[in-house]
Amino acid sequence: MSLLGRDFHSSLDDGSKSLLERNSNVTAENVHPAEEASGLSRMQTLIHLLKCNIGTGLLGLPLAMKNAGLLVGPISLLGIGVLTVHCMVILLNCAHHLSQRWQKTFVNYGEAMMYSLETCPNAWLRTHSVWGRYTVSFLLITTQLGFCSVYFMFMADNLQQMVEEAHMTSNNCQPRKFLVLAPILDIRFYMLTILPFLMLLVFIQNLKLLSIFSSLANITTLGSMALIFEYIVQEIPDPSNLPLMASWKTFLLFFGTAIFTFEGVGMVLPLKNQMRDPQQFPFVLYLGMSLVITLYICLGTLGYMKFGSSTQASITLNLPNCWPYQSVKLLYSIGIFFTYALQFHVPADIILPFAVSQVSERWTLFVDLSVRIALVCLTCVSAILIPRLDLVISFVGSVSSSALALIIPPLLELITFYPEDMSCVTIAKDIMISILGLLGCVFGTYQALYELIQPISHSVANATGEMDLTQVSTHTPQGMPFLVWDCFGGLLYL
């Protein structure tokens, strides 16, 4: 079993997060002075922090801004970012305090929850403290498998668009028009096409080899992001016709997407543990997250201003149908393909030891490979059953990410420091943050599920977002029927 599984330090939002885990894969119990001397520098830690927060959720922020409004969106995203960073600091303080109390070199997220419950005044919570660790581990598994399902949909969406528009792709990069084509193949076919390759990929257990894939993913992501920004800053339309505030129902979807994007709370503890000088980590955290929040707001706002009401679930699907920008989809899809293996390694390292321990040694390899195949198929089936990239991102963010990022850290602070005379202001603040996270979790989950079960009415929803039929019809010859996708990849004749 790799050390990664024991540390649980991988509730991260991207394959770049996994790179950190594999490049600095050392548990506190095994840190030696020589390893401490060769720890991460401030610049290395900052780079890891930035990579850990730039993933697929970033590409969905323009649609999140559409769901919140041109004014409310950036302000709310800033507020959620500030709260998330504050919860990261809370987690750091609690882990440091608990490590001193229990004389541990390092405690991870799950251990912090367990040790905190073991010292709380309530006898029942002390008796069942191990369930705190189980809960955090379950949320990490759910979140990571949710990421993998999103990756399936992202790759299938982009692959379908690249393949089925290949005959129209040119070197002339004009803005994408609402051309609605009859799909050649069902989007689920593309998911099934990707499935066997991912099965082979997750069989790789060598962490050094996986880190090479992560480096490749980071390079392709960086190149794709540069091309995306190069396009969206050109000829931005007048934003005066965009609503400053959207309806509260779509705002709930915004909340889930934003929290999904900010899923980075779980990586702060291992990052600090790997620093050469851990005392400098708060400075690196504030600097790095300030840059991340600025990037999020800029991409989300500029993307929404650029594409307006036609903004889709991933900004890559709005890019022009020409070879330079088709290469963006290809590069990002390649990066996500390798990222899948890195993110998959997290739940696998948590689940596999238990599964393997139930059989004799001769069946170990068979059970190991079978569980890996089953988990990959689970993420594929989830993507096939719910092929709505935007809603799945919102759902995963509302259910798991809000708990890990906003609900648990304030509760952890209350349980850890309450016996030591916390101030009333701190108690009130923690309760308010947890209530906010809980409300976002409940209502965001409800709204995402509600949208998923809704039939098509005034708009056509497909795996990439929504299209206004009045705009589509302006590009269709009069009297000529055309075909569009429904939310399950089927055809509608209009």
N, C-alpha and C positions, 0 to 999 in steps of 0.2 A: 504493500500500500504506500502511495506517495505521501510526503509530508503535507501536501496541499489539503488532502482530505481531512487530516487531523486538525489543521488550523482553522478550517471553515472560513478562510479569509478571502473568499471569492464571490461575494454577492456583488459582482461588478457588471457594468453595462456594455462591455465590449470585449473583443478579443485582445485589445491592447491591455485591458485589465488583467487578462490571463497572462500576458507577457510579463508583467510585473511579478506575478505569483511564481512564474517559472524561472525568471532570471534571479529572483531573490527568495528562493524556496528554502528558507531556513526557519525552523521553529525556535522559539525562545529557549526551550529546554536544551537545544543542541547548539546554542550560540557559544562560540569559544572566543577568547580574547583576540586571536589572530583574525577571526571572521569579523569581529566588531571593528578592528582597525581598518579593514577593507570594506566597510559598509558603504552605503550610498552617500554621495555628496549632496549638497543642496541642489545643484543643478540637475543631477540625475534623478533626485526625488521629485523635483518640479516636472521634469519630462515625463516620468512615470505617472504623476498625478494628472497631467494634461491628457495623456493617452488613455488613462483609465476613465475619463469622462467624455470622450468623443466616440460615439457609436451610432447605431442605427436610429436611436431615438432622436438624435440631432436632425436627421433628415425629415422627421415628421413634425418639426416645430412650426413650419409655415402653416400647415393645416391646423395645428393647435392655436396659432394666432387667429386664424379664421374663426375657430370655435369660440374664441374669447372676445375678439374685437381688436381693432387697431390700437386703441388706447389702453383698454383693460388688459389685453394680452401681455404686452411688455412689462407693465407695472406688476401684474400678478406673477409673471415669470421671475422678476427680480425678487419679489417677496418670498416666493417658494425657494428660490436659491439661497436667500439669506437665512431662512429657517433651516434649510438642509445643512448649510455650513455650521450653523449654531448647534444642530443635533450631532454633527461630527465632533465638534469640540466637547459636547457633553459626554459622548462615548469615550473620547480620549481621557477625559478627567476621571470618569468612573473606572475605566480599566486601570489607570495608573493608581488610583486609590485602592482598588481591590487587589492589585498585584502586591502592593505594600502590605496590606492587611493580611493576605494569605502567604506572604513571602514567596511570591512567584516572580520569575524574571519577566514573564509576558503572559497575558491572558487574551484569548480571542473573544469574538462577539458572543458566542454561545456560552463560553466559560464565564464571561462577565455576568451574564444573566443568571447563571446557575449559582455562582458564588454570592451574588447580591441577595438572591432569595434565601440562601442558607443562613444569612445573618439578619434577616428582617424580623420584626417583632412577632409577626403572625406565625403560630405554630404549624398551621396547615400548610402554608407556603414553604416553610422550612422543610417539612416532611416531603413535599413534592417539588423541591427545587430543581431536580433533574429535568423536569418537564419544561423549565425555562430554556434549557439548552436544546431539548428536543424541538421546541417551538421555533427557535431561531434556525435550527438546521432544516426543519421542514420548509420554512419560508425561503431559505436559501435555495433549496432544491426546486421549489415551485417557481421561484423567480428565474433561475437559470434555465430550466426546461421551457419556461415561457419565452425567454430570449431566443432559445433554439427554434421554437415554433414560429416566432416572428421572422427569424432568418430564413426559414423555409419559404414563407410567403414573400419576403422581399426578393429572394433570388428568383422565385417563380414569376413574380410580377415583371421584373426587369428582363428576364430571359424571354418571356412571352412577347413583350413589346419589342425587343431587339429582333427576334426571329420573324415575327409577323409583319414588321415594318421594314425588313431588310431590303425588299425590292423597291421601296420608296426612299430609302436613305440616300442622301446626296452630300456634296461638299458645301452646299449653300445653306448656311445656318440661319434660317428664318424662324420666327416664333412659332411654336406648335399651335396648330389650329385644331378645332374640334372635329377631326376626321374619325368617324366611328366605323370601324371595319368589322366585317363578319370574322369572328375568330376561326383560325384554321384548326386549332386544337384546344380542348378544354384546359383551363389553367391547372386542373388537378393532374393532367398528364405531365406537365412540366415538373410538378412536385414529385411524382413517381419516377420521373427520369433522373432527378437529382438524388433520390433516395439511395440507390446502390452505391454511388460514389461516396456519400457521406458515411454509409456503413463501413466501407473500407477505411475511410479516413479516421474514424473513431477507434479503430483497432490499434492505432499508433499510441503506444504508452510511454515512449521515450520523451522525457520532458525537454531535452536539448533539441531534439528534432522538432517538437512542437513550437519551441521558441523561434526556430527559423521560420516556420509558417507565420508566426505572429509578426515577425519583422517584415515579412512580405506583405501581410495584411496592412501593417502601418504605412508602408510606402505607398501602396495603392490607395489607401484612404486619404493620405495627404495630397497626392496628385489629384484625386477626384474632387476634394474640397476646394483646391485652388481653382479648378475649372468651373465649379459651381459658382463661387463668388465672382469670378471673372464675368460670368454671364448675367447674374441677377443685378449687378450694379449698373448695367447698361440700360439706358432708355426706360427708366422706371415710370410707369404711367402715373397720371394725377391720382393721388390716393383719396381725394376729397369725397369720392362716391362710396368709399368703404366704410362700413359701420364702425363707430368707435367702441361700441359695446354690443356683444351678441346676446342671445337669450341665455337664461340660466341653465337650461337643459344642455346646450352645447358647451357651456362653460365647464360642466362636470366632466365632459370628455377631455377638455383642455387640462383639467387638473390631473387626470390619470396619465396623459401623455407627458406632462411636465415632470411628474414624479418619476415616471419610467426613465426619462432622460437623465434625471439627477440621481439615479441609483448608483451611489458611490460611497455610501456610509460604511459598508463593510470593508473597504480597502484602507481606511485610515490607520487602523491598528497595525497591520503588517508593514505598512509603509514606514510608520514611526519606528517600529522595531528594527527595521533594516537600515535606518539612517546611522551615519557615522557619529553624528551629534544629535540625538533625539530632541534635545532642548530647543533646537532651531526649527523643529517641524511646524509649530503653529504659524510662524512667519511664512514658510513655504506653502502651508495650507491656505492661508488667506490670500497670498499672491496668486497661487494657481487657480483657486476657485473664482477669484475676481476675473481672471482672464477667461475662464470657462463660461461664467455667467454672461460676460460681455459678448463672447462668440455666440452663445445661444440666442441672446436677444437680437443681435445683428442679423444672424441667418434667418431666424423666425420672422422678424419684422420685414426685412428686405425681401424675403421670399414671398410673403403674403402681399406686399405692395406690388411686387413684380407680376404675380399671377392672379391676384384678386380672387374672384369667386370660383375660378377654375383650378384653384390649388388642390393638389391631390395628396394622397396619404404619404407619399415619399416625393420629395422635391425632384428626385432624379426622373420621375415619370412626367414632369412638366418640361424637361429640357428639349431643345429643338431636335428634330429628326434628321440629324446630319452626323457624319462619321466622328468628328471631334467629340461631340457630346454623347453619342452612343458609346464611345470608349469610356466615358465616365461611368455609365451603367455597368459596363463590362469590368472595369477596374474595381468598382465598389463591390460588385457581386463576387469577384474573385477574393477580395478581402474578407467578405462575409462568409464565404465558403470555408476558408481556413479558420476564421474566428469561431465557426460552429464547433470545430474539434476542441478548441481551447476552452470555450464555455461549457461544453459537454463534459469536460474532464472534472468539473466541480461536482455535479450530482453523482457522477460515476464513482468518484473517490469516496463519497459519503455512503452510497448504497452498496457498492461491490463488496467491501469487507464483510458486511453482515451476510450478504447472499452466499459468498464463498465459504464462510464459516459454518454453514449449515450442511455442507457436503464433505465427502472424503477427498483426500488429496488428488486421487486419480480423476475426479470430476471437476477439479478447480478450473482448468482452462475452459472446459465446455460451458460451465456456469458463467464464467467471466464474459466470454464472447456472447452468450445468449442474452445476458442482462444488457449488454451494450446494444445489441441489435434491437431488443425490446424497447429500450429507451429512445433510440432513434426513430423507430416505428411509431412510438407514442407521440413524439413531436410532429411527425409527418401526418398522422391521423388527425391530430388537433388542428393542423393547418388546413387539411382537406375539409374538415367539418365546418370550420369557421374561417373561410378565406377572405376576411376583411382586415387588412393590415392595420388600418387606423383604429378600429374598435378593439382589436386584440392588444395593441400597444396600450390603449387606455385601460382595458380590463386588467392586464397584468400589473400596470402601474398602480391602479386603484386597490387591487387585492393585496399583492405582496410587497410592492415597493413602498407604499405608504406606511405599512406596518414597520418595515425595517428602517425607513428613513425618518418618519415623523412620530409614530406612536410609541415604539419601544424605547428609544433613547431617553425621552423625558421621564417615562415611568421608571427606567433604570436609575436615573438620577434621584428620583423620589425615594426609591427603595434603598439605595446605597447611602444617601446622606441624611435621610429623615431622622435616624437616631442621633444625629450630631447637631441638632438644633438648626435646621434650615430656616432661612428667613421666609416670611409670609409672601414676599414678592416672588421669590424663586419658586415656591410651591404653587402659587397662582399661575405663574408663567408656564411651568411644566404641565399643569393640568390643562391650560388653554391650548398649548401646542398639541397635546395628545388628543384632546377633543376635536380640534381642527382636523388632525390626521384621520381620526375615526369617522368624522362626518364625511370627509372626502372619500374615504374607503367605502363607506356604506352607499352613499348617493352616487359616487362615481361608478361603482360596480353595478348598481341598479340601472343607471342610465345606459351603460355599455351593453348590458344584457337586454335592455328594452330595445335599443337600436338594432341589436342583432336579430331579434325575432320579428321586427316590423316588416310588413310586406312593402313592396315598391309602390309608391304613390305618386308624389309630384316630381320626384327625381329618380334617376336611375343610379343605384348604388352597385358598385362592383368592387373587386378586390383592391382597387386603387383609389377609391373615393367616390365622389358624387359628380354627376354632370347635369347641367341645366339643359333640359330638352329644347328649350326655346333657342338657346345658343347653338345647340347641335344642328337644329333644323335649318339654320341660316346657311349652313355649308352643305346642305343636301339638295340636289336638284328637285325642283317642284314635281310632286307626283311620284317620286321614286321612293319606295320603301327602303329602310335601312335597318341594320341589326345592331343591337347593343347587348351588353352582358347584364344579367341580373346578379344578385348578391351571391349566388352559389355557382356562378360561372356558366349558367345556362343562357339560352338566347331568347330575346324578346323581339318580336316583329312589330315594327311601328309603321 
